[in-house]
Amino acid sequence: DAQLIAISERKVIDGKNETITTPRLSFRFLNVSPAVERELQRIIFSLERDARERANKVRE
């Protein structure tokens, strides 16, 4: 189970001077150990980084 903590937005300006807005979700994982929660957070951050890199390549 996961609990949604917050919804935020990440905004960047691309090469065409347009604002790109990406939603970000913050979760707290329930019923898992702190070590497992850290591992899940690390995986999520990695997926977000990969998505940002792919989006940057498309914009270039």
DRENDO-1510 file (C-alpha; in Angstrom, 1 decimal, always signed):
<recs>
REC; n; res; u; v; w
REC; 1; ASP; +0.0; +0.0; +0.0 .
REC; 2; ALA; +1.0; +3.6; -0.6 .
REC; 3; GLN; -0.2; +6.8; +0.8 .
REC; 4; LEU; -0.3; +9.9; -1.4 .
REC; 5; ILE; +1.4; +12.7; +0.5 .
REC; 6; ALA; +1.6; +15.6; -2.0 .
REC; 7; ILE; +1.1; +16.5; -5.7 .
REC; 8; SER; +3.4; +19.1; -7.0 .
REC; 9; GLU; +4.7; +20.3; -10.4 .
REC; 10; ARG; +8.2; +20.5; -11.9 .
REC; 11; LYS; +8.5; +23.4; -14.4 .
REC; 12; VAL; +11.3; +23.8; -16.9 .
REC; 13; ILE; +11.9; +26.2; -19.8 .
REC; 14; ASP; +12.8; +24.4; -23.0 .
REC; 15; GLY; +14.9; +25.7; -25.9 .
REC; 16; LYS; +11.9; +27.3; -27.5 .
REC; 17; ASN; +11.3; +29.4; -24.3 .
REC; 18; GLU; +8.2; +27.4; -23.6 .
REC; 19; THR; +7.3; +26.2; -20.0 .
REC; 20; ILE; +7.1; +22.4; -19.7 .
REC; 21; THR; +5.1; +21.4; -16.6 .
REC; 22; THR; +5.5; +17.8; -15.2 .
REC; 23; PRO; +3.4; +16.6; -12.3 .
REC; 24; ARG; +5.2; +15.0; -9.4 .
REC; 25; LEU; +3.6; +12.7; -6.9 .
REC; 26; SER; +5.0; +12.1; -3.4 .
REC; 27; PHE; +4.2; +8.8; -1.7 .
REC; 28; ARG; +4.7; +7.2; +1.6 .
REC; 29; PHE; +4.8; +3.4; +1.5 .
REC; 30; LEU; +2.8; +1.7; +4.2 .
REC; 31; ASN; +3.4; -1.7; +5.8 .
REC; 32; VAL; +7.0; -2.0; +4.5 .
REC; 33; SER; +10.3; -1.8; +6.4 .
REC; 34; PRO; +12.4; +1.4; +6.2 .
REC; 35; ALA; +15.0; -0.4; +4.0 .
REC; 36; VAL; +12.3; -1.5; +1.5 .
REC; 37; GLU; +10.8; +2.0; +1.5 .
REC; 38; ARG; +14.3; +3.5; +0.7 .
REC; 39; GLU; +14.7; +1.0; -2.1 .
REC; 40; LEU; +11.3; +1.9; -3.6 .
REC; 41; GLN; +12.1; +5.6; -3.4 .
REC; 42; ARG; +15.5; +5.0; -5.1 .
REC; 43; ILE; +13.7; +3.1; -8.0 .
REC; 44; ILE; +11.1; +5.9; -8.4 .
REC; 45; PHE; +13.8; +8.6; -8.5 .
REC; 46; SER; +15.7; +6.6; -11.1 .
REC; 47; LEU; +12.6; +6.3; -13.2 .
REC; 48; GLU; +12.0; +10.0; -12.9 .
REC; 49; ARG; +15.5; +10.8; -13.9 .
REC; 50; ASP; +15.3; +8.5; -17.0 .
REC; 51; ALA; +12.0; +10.2; -18.0 .
REC; 52; ARG; +13.6; +13.6; -17.7 .
REC; 53; GLU; +16.6; +12.6; -19.8 .
REC; 54; ARG; +14.3; +11.1; -22.5 .
REC; 55; ALA; +12.1; +14.3; -22.5 .
REC; 56; ASN; +15.2; +16.4; -22.8 .
REC; 57; LYS; +16.4; +14.4; -25.8 .
REC; 58; VAL; +13.1; +14.8; -27.5 .
REC; 59; ARG; +13.1; +18.6; -27.0 .
REC; 60; GLU; +16.7; +19.0; -28.5 .
</recs>
